[in-house]
Amino acid sequence: MQRRSGGYRAEAPPGGGPDTRRVRLVALAGVVAFVLALPLAVASAGPVVDDGSPSARGAAAEDDRPPSPGPRRSPLLLGLGLATAARCGPELSSPDGVEAQTCVLTQGEETWARTYYRNATGEALSSALTLMGPGGRTVQMNCAMDAEDDPGACETPREHTAGDPGAYSAVAEFARSAEGSLLLRSGSNSGRR
């Protein structure tokens, strides 16, 4: 009886071509490397923004057009639609069982406020969400919160962004009734400077 030493060995493919298993292994390794490198390449590229520089505008001279009232922002695109920028404050909770986080959202030329909440008090509550913009502009939305312990959200109507989106802030106040004592106040500020 003949013995082979050296363990298992693949036989050479007929015709002397490359080993198909090795080719598949190399192809699979290439696909894995591509999948791992793609997010890094996208993250390092950053957003594409028209910063108003002459190279971004083209060769048109500035004398050819009337002065604009201010820099025009171009909405950022993420895949299928406009990107939504969110500036949120910390997640807060009250001893009574109200949890909330309040955000200012900007998408394209629109800005609005949204508060995410959870009411674990066991009773219906009322909340007032206020979006404050530059020049004293405010939008307020009153929302009723069910007595259920399910997460919910309340948001103001979308408004045209006036000025810098960073100048907007939002505050949500939660109480047992419209005139009741305040249980929790949640803001869009991060608390960090």
PyMOL CGO cylinders between C-alpha atoms (Angstrom):
from pymol import cmd
from pymol.cgo import CYLINDER

trace = [
    CYLINDER, 0.00, 0.00, 0.00, 1.34, 3.38, -0.99, 0.3, 1, 1, 1, 1, 1, 1,
    CYLINDER, 1.34, 3.38, -0.99, 1.37, 6.25, 1.43, 0.3, 1, 1, 1, 1, 1, 1,
    CYLINDER, 1.37, 6.25, 1.43, 1.39, 9.93, 0.72, 0.3, 1, 1, 1, 1, 1, 1,
    CYLINDER, 1.39, 9.93, 0.72, 3.19, 12.27, 3.05, 0.3, 1, 1, 1, 1, 1, 1,
    CYLINDER, 3.19, 12.27, 3.05, 2.48, 15.97, 3.42, 0.3, 1, 1, 1, 1, 1, 1,
    CYLINDER, 2.48, 15.97, 3.42, -1.26, 15.80, 4.04, 0.3, 1, 1, 1, 1, 1, 1,
    CYLINDER, -1.26, 15.80, 4.04, -3.95, 16.84, 1.61, 0.3, 1, 1, 1, 1, 1, 1,
    CYLINDER, -3.95, 16.84, 1.61, -2.84, 18.23, -1.70, 0.3, 1, 1, 1, 1, 1, 1,
    CYLINDER, -2.84, 18.23, -1.70, -5.03, 19.56, -4.42, 0.3, 1, 1, 1, 1, 1, 1,
    CYLINDER, -5.03, 19.56, -4.42, -4.47, 18.01, -7.75, 0.3, 1, 1, 1, 1, 1, 1,
    CYLINDER, -4.47, 18.01, -7.75, -3.38, 20.30, -10.54, 0.3, 1, 1, 1, 1, 1, 1,
    CYLINDER, -3.38, 20.30, -10.54, -6.28, 21.42, -12.71, 0.3, 1, 1, 1, 1, 1, 1,
    CYLINDER, -6.28, 21.42, -12.71, -6.50, 19.76, -16.08, 0.3, 1, 1, 1, 1, 1, 1,
    CYLINDER, -6.50, 19.76, -16.08, -4.86, 21.74, -18.83, 0.3, 1, 1, 1, 1, 1, 1,
    CYLINDER, -4.86, 21.74, -18.83, -2.31, 23.40, -16.53, 0.3, 1, 1, 1, 1, 1, 1,
    CYLINDER, -2.31, 23.40, -16.53, -4.37, 26.60, -15.86, 0.3, 1, 1, 1, 1, 1, 1,
    CYLINDER, -4.37, 26.60, -15.86, -4.66, 28.46, -12.56, 0.3, 1, 1, 1, 1, 1, 1,
    CYLINDER, -4.66, 28.46, -12.56, -6.24, 26.77, -9.57, 0.3, 1, 1, 1, 1, 1, 1,
    CYLINDER, -6.24, 26.77, -9.57, -9.89, 27.97, -9.46, 0.3, 1, 1, 1, 1, 1, 1,
    CYLINDER, -9.89, 27.97, -9.46, -10.02, 27.81, -5.66, 0.3, 1, 1, 1, 1, 1, 1,
    CYLINDER, -10.02, 27.81, -5.66, -7.07, 30.16, -5.40, 0.3, 1, 1, 1, 1, 1, 1,
    CYLINDER, -7.07, 30.16, -5.40, -8.62, 32.54, -7.91, 0.3, 1, 1, 1, 1, 1, 1,
    CYLINDER, -8.62, 32.54, -7.91, -11.87, 32.57, -5.93, 0.3, 1, 1, 1, 1, 1, 1,
    CYLINDER, -11.87, 32.57, -5.93, -9.98, 33.18, -2.69, 0.3, 1, 1, 1, 1, 1, 1,
    CYLINDER, -9.98, 33.18, -2.69, -8.05, 36.12, -4.16, 0.3, 1, 1, 1, 1, 1, 1,
    CYLINDER, -8.05, 36.12, -4.16, -11.26, 37.59, -5.64, 0.3, 1, 1, 1, 1, 1, 1,
    CYLINDER, -11.26, 37.59, -5.64, -13.06, 37.26, -2.29, 0.3, 1, 1, 1, 1, 1, 1,
    CYLINDER, -13.06, 37.26, -2.29, -10.15, 38.93, -0.47, 0.3, 1, 1, 1, 1, 1, 1,
    CYLINDER, -10.15, 38.93, -0.47, -10.27, 41.80, -2.99, 0.3, 1, 1, 1, 1, 1, 1,
    CYLINDER, -10.27, 41.80, -2.99, -14.01, 42.29, -2.47, 0.3, 1, 1, 1, 1, 1, 1,
    CYLINDER, -14.01, 42.29, -2.47, -13.58, 42.32, 1.32, 0.3, 1, 1, 1, 1, 1, 1,
    CYLINDER, -13.58, 42.32, 1.32, -10.76, 44.88, 1.07, 0.3, 1, 1, 1, 1, 1, 1,
    CYLINDER, -10.76, 44.88, 1.07, -12.92, 47.08, -1.19, 0.3, 1, 1, 1, 1, 1, 1,
    CYLINDER, -12.92, 47.08, -1.19, -15.91, 46.90, 1.18, 0.3, 1, 1, 1, 1, 1, 1,
    CYLINDER, -15.91, 46.90, 1.18, -13.71, 47.85, 4.14, 0.3, 1, 1, 1, 1, 1, 1,
    CYLINDER, -13.71, 47.85, 4.14, -11.97, 50.71, 2.30, 0.3, 1, 1, 1, 1, 1, 1,
    CYLINDER, -11.97, 50.71, 2.30, -15.08, 52.30, 0.75, 0.3, 1, 1, 1, 1, 1, 1,
    CYLINDER, -15.08, 52.30, 0.75, -16.49, 53.89, 3.96, 0.3, 1, 1, 1, 1, 1, 1,
    CYLINDER, -16.49, 53.89, 3.96, -13.05, 55.29, 4.79, 0.3, 1, 1, 1, 1, 1, 1,
    CYLINDER, -13.05, 55.29, 4.79, -12.76, 56.86, 1.35, 0.3, 1, 1, 1, 1, 1, 1,
    CYLINDER, -12.76, 56.86, 1.35, -16.23, 58.39, 1.57, 0.3, 1, 1, 1, 1, 1, 1,
    CYLINDER, -16.23, 58.39, 1.57, -15.62, 59.74, 5.09, 0.3, 1, 1, 1, 1, 1, 1,
    CYLINDER, -15.62, 59.74, 5.09, -12.31, 61.33, 4.17, 0.3, 1, 1, 1, 1, 1, 1,
    CYLINDER, -12.31, 61.33, 4.17, -13.76, 62.98, 1.06, 0.3, 1, 1, 1, 1, 1, 1,
    CYLINDER, -13.76, 62.98, 1.06, -16.18, 65.16, 3.09, 0.3, 1, 1, 1, 1, 1, 1,
    CYLINDER, -16.18, 65.16, 3.09, -19.18, 67.09, 1.78, 0.3, 1, 1, 1, 1, 1, 1,
    CYLINDER, -19.18, 67.09, 1.78, -19.14, 68.91, -1.54, 0.3, 1, 1, 1, 1, 1, 1,
    CYLINDER, -19.14, 68.91, -1.54, -20.05, 72.55, -0.93, 0.3, 1, 1, 1, 1, 1, 1,
    CYLINDER, -20.05, 72.55, -0.93, -20.06, 75.60, -3.19, 0.3, 1, 1, 1, 1, 1, 1,
    CYLINDER, -20.06, 75.60, -3.19, -17.93, 77.89, -1.05, 0.3, 1, 1, 1, 1, 1, 1,
    CYLINDER, -17.93, 77.89, -1.05, -18.23, 80.82, -3.44, 0.3, 1, 1, 1, 1, 1, 1,
    CYLINDER, -18.23, 80.82, -3.44, -14.60, 80.69, -4.61, 0.3, 1, 1, 1, 1, 1, 1,
    CYLINDER, -14.60, 80.69, -4.61, -13.87, 81.63, -8.24, 0.3, 1, 1, 1, 1, 1, 1,
    CYLINDER, -13.87, 81.63, -8.24, -12.94, 78.04, -9.08, 0.3, 1, 1, 1, 1, 1, 1,
    CYLINDER, -12.94, 78.04, -9.08, -16.35, 76.86, -7.83, 0.3, 1, 1, 1, 1, 1, 1,
    CYLINDER, -16.35, 76.86, -7.83, -18.24, 79.60, -9.71, 0.3, 1, 1, 1, 1, 1, 1,
    CYLINDER, -18.24, 79.60, -9.71, -16.47, 79.22, -13.02, 0.3, 1, 1, 1, 1, 1, 1,
    CYLINDER, -16.47, 79.22, -13.02, -14.75, 81.86, -15.11, 0.3, 1, 1, 1, 1, 1, 1,
    CYLINDER, -14.75, 81.86, -15.11, -17.50, 84.52, -14.88, 0.3, 1, 1, 1, 1, 1, 1,
    CYLINDER, -17.50, 84.52, -14.88, -16.23, 87.89, -13.78, 0.3, 1, 1, 1, 1, 1, 1,
    CYLINDER, -16.23, 87.89, -13.78, -17.73, 89.40, -10.67, 0.3, 1, 1, 1, 1, 1, 1,
    CYLINDER, -17.73, 89.40, -10.67, -18.54, 92.60, -12.58, 0.3, 1, 1, 1, 1, 1, 1,
    CYLINDER, -18.54, 92.60, -12.58, -21.02, 90.73, -14.82, 0.3, 1, 1, 1, 1, 1, 1,
    CYLINDER, -21.02, 90.73, -14.82, -23.73, 90.34, -12.19, 0.3, 1, 1, 1, 1, 1, 1,
    CYLINDER, -23.73, 90.34, -12.19, -25.29, 92.57, -9.55, 0.3, 1, 1, 1, 1, 1, 1,
    CYLINDER, -25.29, 92.57, -9.55, -24.17, 92.12, -5.95, 0.3, 1, 1, 1, 1, 1, 1,
    CYLINDER, -24.17, 92.12, -5.95, -26.12, 89.50, -4.06, 0.3, 1, 1, 1, 1, 1, 1,
    CYLINDER, -26.12, 89.50, -4.06, -27.63, 90.24, -0.63, 0.3, 1, 1, 1, 1, 1, 1,
    CYLINDER, -27.63, 90.24, -0.63, -25.44, 87.62, 1.03, 0.3, 1, 1, 1, 1, 1, 1,
    CYLINDER, -25.44, 87.62, 1.03, -23.73, 84.28, 0.51, 0.3, 1, 1, 1, 1, 1, 1,
    CYLINDER, -23.73, 84.28, 0.51, -26.10, 81.69, -0.90, 0.3, 1, 1, 1, 1, 1, 1,
    CYLINDER, -26.10, 81.69, -0.90, -25.88, 78.24, 0.66, 0.3, 1, 1, 1, 1, 1, 1,
    CYLINDER, -25.88, 78.24, 0.66, -26.29, 75.25, -1.55, 0.3, 1, 1, 1, 1, 1, 1,
    CYLINDER, -26.29, 75.25, -1.55, -28.17, 72.38, 0.07, 0.3, 1, 1, 1, 1, 1, 1,
    CYLINDER, -28.17, 72.38, 0.07, -26.01, 69.34, 0.69, 0.3, 1, 1, 1, 1, 1, 1,
    CYLINDER, -26.01, 69.34, 0.69, -27.11, 66.12, -0.90, 0.3, 1, 1, 1, 1, 1, 1,
    CYLINDER, -27.11, 66.12, -0.90, -26.84, 62.70, 0.68, 0.3, 1, 1, 1, 1, 1, 1,
    CYLINDER, -26.84, 62.70, 0.68, -27.70, 60.02, -1.84, 0.3, 1, 1, 1, 1, 1, 1,
    CYLINDER, -27.70, 60.02, -1.84, -31.37, 60.36, -2.66, 0.3, 1, 1, 1, 1, 1, 1,
    CYLINDER, -31.37, 60.36, -2.66, -32.34, 63.66, -1.05, 0.3, 1, 1, 1, 1, 1, 1,
    CYLINDER, -32.34, 63.66, -1.05, -31.39, 66.70, 0.95, 0.3, 1, 1, 1, 1, 1, 1,
    CYLINDER, -31.39, 66.70, 0.95, -29.29, 66.17, 4.05, 0.3, 1, 1, 1, 1, 1, 1,
    CYLINDER, -29.29, 66.17, 4.05, -30.87, 67.14, 7.37, 0.3, 1, 1, 1, 1, 1, 1,
    CYLINDER, -30.87, 67.14, 7.37, -28.57, 68.79, 9.90, 0.3, 1, 1, 1, 1, 1, 1,
    CYLINDER, -28.57, 68.79, 9.90, -29.58, 68.30, 13.54, 0.3, 1, 1, 1, 1, 1, 1,
    CYLINDER, -29.58, 68.30, 13.54, -28.31, 70.24, 16.56, 0.3, 1, 1, 1, 1, 1, 1,
    CYLINDER, -28.31, 70.24, 16.56, -29.62, 68.51, 19.67, 0.3, 1, 1, 1, 1, 1, 1,
    CYLINDER, -29.62, 68.51, 19.67, -29.34, 69.20, 23.35, 0.3, 1, 1, 1, 1, 1, 1,
    CYLINDER, -29.34, 69.20, 23.35, -28.73, 66.49, 25.94, 0.3, 1, 1, 1, 1, 1, 1,
    CYLINDER, -28.73, 66.49, 25.94, -31.25, 63.79, 26.79, 0.3, 1, 1, 1, 1, 1, 1,
    CYLINDER, -31.25, 63.79, 26.79, -32.89, 64.88, 30.05, 0.3, 1, 1, 1, 1, 1, 1,
    CYLINDER, -32.89, 64.88, 30.05, -35.25, 63.20, 32.50, 0.3, 1, 1, 1, 1, 1, 1,
    CYLINDER, -35.25, 63.20, 32.50, -37.31, 64.47, 35.41, 0.3, 1, 1, 1, 1, 1, 1,
    CYLINDER, -37.31, 64.47, 35.41, -37.90, 62.66, 38.72, 0.3, 1, 1, 1, 1, 1, 1,
    CYLINDER, -37.90, 62.66, 38.72, -41.59, 62.53, 37.74, 0.3, 1, 1, 1, 1, 1, 1,
    CYLINDER, -41.59, 62.53, 37.74, -40.91, 60.29, 34.74, 0.3, 1, 1, 1, 1, 1, 1,
    CYLINDER, -40.91, 60.29, 34.74, -40.68, 62.63, 31.74, 0.3, 1, 1, 1, 1, 1, 1,
    CYLINDER, -40.68, 62.63, 31.74, -37.73, 62.13, 29.36, 0.3, 1, 1, 1, 1, 1, 1,
    CYLINDER, -37.73, 62.13, 29.36, -36.96, 64.47, 26.46, 0.3, 1, 1, 1, 1, 1, 1,
    CYLINDER, -36.96, 64.47, 26.46, -34.39, 65.64, 23.95, 0.3, 1, 1, 1, 1, 1, 1,
    CYLINDER, -34.39, 65.64, 23.95, -34.91, 68.77, 21.84, 0.3, 1, 1, 1, 1, 1, 1,
    CYLINDER, -34.91, 68.77, 21.84, -33.32, 69.50, 18.46, 0.3, 1, 1, 1, 1, 1, 1,
    CYLINDER, -33.32, 69.50, 18.46, -33.15, 72.21, 15.80, 0.3, 1, 1, 1, 1, 1, 1,
    CYLINDER, -33.15, 72.21, 15.80, -33.27, 70.65, 12.33, 0.3, 1, 1, 1, 1, 1, 1,
    CYLINDER, -33.27, 70.65, 12.33, -32.22, 72.28, 9.06, 0.3, 1, 1, 1, 1, 1, 1,
    CYLINDER, -32.22, 72.28, 9.06, -32.82, 70.82, 5.61, 0.3, 1, 1, 1, 1, 1, 1,
    CYLINDER, -32.82, 70.82, 5.61, -32.04, 72.90, 2.55, 0.3, 1, 1, 1, 1, 1, 1,
    CYLINDER, -32.04, 72.90, 2.55, -33.57, 76.32, 3.18, 0.3, 1, 1, 1, 1, 1, 1,
    CYLINDER, -33.57, 76.32, 3.18, -35.95, 75.18, 5.95, 0.3, 1, 1, 1, 1, 1, 1,
    CYLINDER, -35.95, 75.18, 5.95, -35.52, 75.09, 9.73, 0.3, 1, 1, 1, 1, 1, 1,
    CYLINDER, -35.52, 75.09, 9.73, -37.79, 73.61, 12.40, 0.3, 1, 1, 1, 1, 1, 1,
    CYLINDER, -37.79, 73.61, 12.40, -37.69, 72.25, 15.96, 0.3, 1, 1, 1, 1, 1, 1,
    CYLINDER, -37.69, 72.25, 15.96, -38.47, 68.75, 17.16, 0.3, 1, 1, 1, 1, 1, 1,
    CYLINDER, -38.47, 68.75, 17.16, -38.56, 67.24, 20.62, 0.3, 1, 1, 1, 1, 1, 1,
    CYLINDER, -38.56, 67.24, 20.62, -38.43, 63.52, 21.29, 0.3, 1, 1, 1, 1, 1, 1,
    CYLINDER, -38.43, 63.52, 21.29, -40.14, 62.52, 24.51, 0.3, 1, 1, 1, 1, 1, 1,
    CYLINDER, -40.14, 62.52, 24.51, -41.32, 59.65, 26.68, 0.3, 1, 1, 1, 1, 1, 1,
    CYLINDER, -41.32, 59.65, 26.68, -44.07, 60.09, 29.25, 0.3, 1, 1, 1, 1, 1, 1,
    CYLINDER, -44.07, 60.09, 29.25, -43.79, 57.56, 32.07, 0.3, 1, 1, 1, 1, 1, 1,
    CYLINDER, -43.79, 57.56, 32.07, -45.88, 59.59, 34.54, 0.3, 1, 1, 1, 1, 1, 1,
    CYLINDER, -45.88, 59.59, 34.54, -49.04, 57.59, 33.94, 0.3, 1, 1, 1, 1, 1, 1,
    CYLINDER, -49.04, 57.59, 33.94, -51.10, 60.70, 33.15, 0.3, 1, 1, 1, 1, 1, 1,
    CYLINDER, -51.10, 60.70, 33.15, -51.64, 62.90, 30.10, 0.3, 1, 1, 1, 1, 1, 1,
    CYLINDER, -51.64, 62.90, 30.10, -49.34, 65.94, 29.89, 0.3, 1, 1, 1, 1, 1, 1,
    CYLINDER, -49.34, 65.94, 29.89, -49.12, 69.06, 27.79, 0.3, 1, 1, 1, 1, 1, 1,
    CYLINDER, -49.12, 69.06, 27.79, -45.98, 70.42, 26.20, 0.3, 1, 1, 1, 1, 1, 1,
    CYLINDER, -45.98, 70.42, 26.20, -44.99, 73.63, 24.46, 0.3, 1, 1, 1, 1, 1, 1,
    CYLINDER, -44.99, 73.63, 24.46, -42.21, 73.53, 21.86, 0.3, 1, 1, 1, 1, 1, 1,
    CYLINDER, -42.21, 73.53, 21.86, -40.75, 76.90, 20.87, 0.3, 1, 1, 1, 1, 1, 1,
    CYLINDER, -40.75, 76.90, 20.87, -38.35, 77.57, 17.98, 0.3, 1, 1, 1, 1, 1, 1,
    CYLINDER, -38.35, 77.57, 17.98, -36.45, 80.84, 18.41, 0.3, 1, 1, 1, 1, 1, 1,
    CYLINDER, -36.45, 80.84, 18.41, -34.73, 82.40, 15.41, 0.3, 1, 1, 1, 1, 1, 1,
    CYLINDER, -34.73, 82.40, 15.41, -32.64, 85.47, 14.68, 0.3, 1, 1, 1, 1, 1, 1,
    CYLINDER, -32.64, 85.47, 14.68, -34.30, 88.85, 15.13, 0.3, 1, 1, 1, 1, 1, 1,
    CYLINDER, -34.30, 88.85, 15.13, -36.72, 87.65, 17.80, 0.3, 1, 1, 1, 1, 1, 1,
    CYLINDER, -36.72, 87.65, 17.80, -38.66, 85.36, 15.46, 0.3, 1, 1, 1, 1, 1, 1,
    CYLINDER, -38.66, 85.36, 15.46, -40.47, 82.56, 17.31, 0.3, 1, 1, 1, 1, 1, 1,
    CYLINDER, -40.47, 82.56, 17.31, -42.75, 79.68, 16.39, 0.3, 1, 1, 1, 1, 1, 1,
    CYLINDER, -42.75, 79.68, 16.39, -44.59, 77.79, 19.13, 0.3, 1, 1, 1, 1, 1, 1,
    CYLINDER, -44.59, 77.79, 19.13, -46.37, 74.44, 18.96, 0.3, 1, 1, 1, 1, 1, 1,
    CYLINDER, -46.37, 74.44, 18.96, -48.52, 72.99, 21.75, 0.3, 1, 1, 1, 1, 1, 1,
    CYLINDER, -48.52, 72.99, 21.75, -48.60, 69.19, 21.88, 0.3, 1, 1, 1, 1, 1, 1,
    CYLINDER, -48.60, 69.19, 21.88, -50.68, 66.82, 23.99, 0.3, 1, 1, 1, 1, 1, 1,
    CYLINDER, -50.68, 66.82, 23.99, -48.85, 63.79, 25.38, 0.3, 1, 1, 1, 1, 1, 1,
    CYLINDER, -48.85, 63.79, 25.38, -50.81, 60.60, 26.02, 0.3, 1, 1, 1, 1, 1, 1,
    CYLINDER, -50.81, 60.60, 26.02, -50.48, 58.80, 29.35, 0.3, 1, 1, 1, 1, 1, 1,
    CYLINDER, -50.48, 58.80, 29.35, -48.84, 55.84, 27.59, 0.3, 1, 1, 1, 1, 1, 1,
    CYLINDER, -48.84, 55.84, 27.59, -45.18, 55.03, 28.17, 0.3, 1, 1, 1, 1, 1, 1,
    CYLINDER, -45.18, 55.03, 28.17, -44.39, 55.02, 24.41, 0.3, 1, 1, 1, 1, 1, 1,
    CYLINDER, -44.39, 55.02, 24.41, -41.81, 57.33, 22.84, 0.3, 1, 1, 1, 1, 1, 1,
    CYLINDER, -41.81, 57.33, 22.84, -43.22, 60.22, 20.83, 0.3, 1, 1, 1, 1, 1, 1,
    CYLINDER, -43.22, 60.22, 20.83, -42.23, 63.40, 19.01, 0.3, 1, 1, 1, 1, 1, 1,
    CYLINDER, -42.23, 63.40, 19.01, -43.58, 66.91, 18.58, 0.3, 1, 1, 1, 1, 1, 1,
    CYLINDER, -43.58, 66.91, 18.58, -42.34, 69.38, 15.99, 0.3, 1, 1, 1, 1, 1, 1,
    CYLINDER, -42.34, 69.38, 15.99, -42.98, 72.92, 14.83, 0.3, 1, 1, 1, 1, 1, 1,
    CYLINDER, -42.98, 72.92, 14.83, -43.92, 73.73, 11.25, 0.3, 1, 1, 1, 1, 1, 1,
    CYLINDER, -43.92, 73.73, 11.25, -40.99, 74.19, 8.89, 0.3, 1, 1, 1, 1, 1, 1,
    CYLINDER, -40.99, 74.19, 8.89, -40.00, 77.81, 8.30, 0.3, 1, 1, 1, 1, 1, 1,
    CYLINDER, -40.00, 77.81, 8.30, -37.73, 79.42, 5.72, 0.3, 1, 1, 1, 1, 1, 1,
    CYLINDER, -37.73, 79.42, 5.72, -34.25, 79.76, 7.25, 0.3, 1, 1, 1, 1, 1, 1,
    CYLINDER, -34.25, 79.76, 7.25, -33.48, 83.43, 7.87, 0.3, 1, 1, 1, 1, 1, 1,
    CYLINDER, -33.48, 83.43, 7.87, -29.77, 84.03, 8.34, 0.3, 1, 1, 1, 1, 1, 1,
    CYLINDER, -29.77, 84.03, 8.34, -27.40, 81.58, 9.96, 0.3, 1, 1, 1, 1, 1, 1,
    CYLINDER, -27.40, 81.58, 9.96, -28.95, 78.21, 10.92, 0.3, 1, 1, 1, 1, 1, 1,
    CYLINDER, -28.95, 78.21, 10.92, -26.70, 78.22, 13.99, 0.3, 1, 1, 1, 1, 1, 1,
    CYLINDER, -26.70, 78.22, 13.99, -28.62, 81.23, 15.33, 0.3, 1, 1, 1, 1, 1, 1,
    CYLINDER, -28.62, 81.23, 15.33, -31.73, 79.09, 15.91, 0.3, 1, 1, 1, 1, 1, 1,
    CYLINDER, -31.73, 79.09, 15.91, -32.51, 77.39, 19.22, 0.3, 1, 1, 1, 1, 1, 1,
    CYLINDER, -32.51, 77.39, 19.22, -35.45, 75.45, 20.62, 0.3, 1, 1, 1, 1, 1, 1,
    CYLINDER, -35.45, 75.45, 20.62, -36.98, 74.83, 24.05, 0.3, 1, 1, 1, 1, 1, 1,
    CYLINDER, -36.98, 74.83, 24.05, -39.61, 72.27, 25.05, 0.3, 1, 1, 1, 1, 1, 1,
    CYLINDER, -39.61, 72.27, 25.05, -41.50, 72.60, 28.33, 0.3, 1, 1, 1, 1, 1, 1,
    CYLINDER, -41.50, 72.60, 28.33, -43.56, 69.77, 29.83, 0.3, 1, 1, 1, 1, 1, 1,
    CYLINDER, -43.56, 69.77, 29.83, -46.32, 70.24, 32.43, 0.3, 1, 1, 1, 1, 1, 1,
    CYLINDER, -46.32, 70.24, 32.43, -49.36, 68.38, 33.79, 0.3, 1, 1, 1, 1, 1, 1,
    CYLINDER, -49.36, 68.38, 33.79, -51.63, 70.99, 32.16, 0.3, 1, 1, 1, 1, 1, 1,
    CYLINDER, -51.63, 70.99, 32.16, -51.21, 74.24, 30.24, 0.3, 1, 1, 1, 1, 1, 1,
    CYLINDER, -51.21, 74.24, 30.24, -51.26, 76.17, 33.55, 0.3, 1, 1, 1, 1, 1, 1,
    CYLINDER, -51.26, 76.17, 33.55, -49.66, 73.42, 35.66, 0.3, 1, 1, 1, 1, 1, 1,
    CYLINDER, -49.66, 73.42, 35.66, -46.23, 73.42, 37.25, 0.3, 1, 1, 1, 1, 1, 1,
    CYLINDER, -46.23, 73.42, 37.25, -43.26, 72.71, 35.04, 0.3, 1, 1, 1, 1, 1, 1,
    CYLINDER, -43.26, 72.71, 35.04, -42.02, 69.09, 35.11, 0.3, 1, 1, 1, 1, 1, 1,
    CYLINDER, -42.02, 69.09, 35.11, -39.14, 69.38, 32.63, 0.3, 1, 1, 1, 1, 1, 1,
    CYLINDER, -39.14, 69.38, 32.63, -37.53, 71.94, 30.32, 0.3, 1, 1, 1, 1, 1, 1,
    CYLINDER, -37.53, 71.94, 30.32, -35.39, 70.61, 27.47, 0.3, 1, 1, 1, 1, 1, 1,
    CYLINDER, -35.39, 70.61, 27.47, -33.30, 72.78, 25.14, 0.3, 1, 1, 1, 1, 1, 1,
    CYLINDER, -33.30, 72.78, 25.14, -31.40, 72.34, 21.90, 0.3, 1, 1, 1, 1, 1, 1,
    CYLINDER, -31.40, 72.34, 21.90, -28.20, 73.76, 23.39, 0.3, 1, 1, 1, 1, 1, 1,
    CYLINDER, -28.20, 73.76, 23.39, -25.54, 71.19, 24.11, 0.3, 1, 1, 1, 1, 1, 1,
    CYLINDER, -25.54, 71.19, 24.11, -24.43, 72.73, 27.39, 0.3, 1, 1, 1, 1, 1, 1,
    CYLINDER, -24.43, 72.73, 27.39, -20.82, 72.68, 26.10, 0.3, 1, 1, 1, 1, 1, 1,
    CYLINDER, -20.82, 72.68, 26.10, -18.80, 75.69, 25.02, 0.3, 1, 1, 1, 1, 1, 1,
]
cmd.load_cgo(trace, "trace")
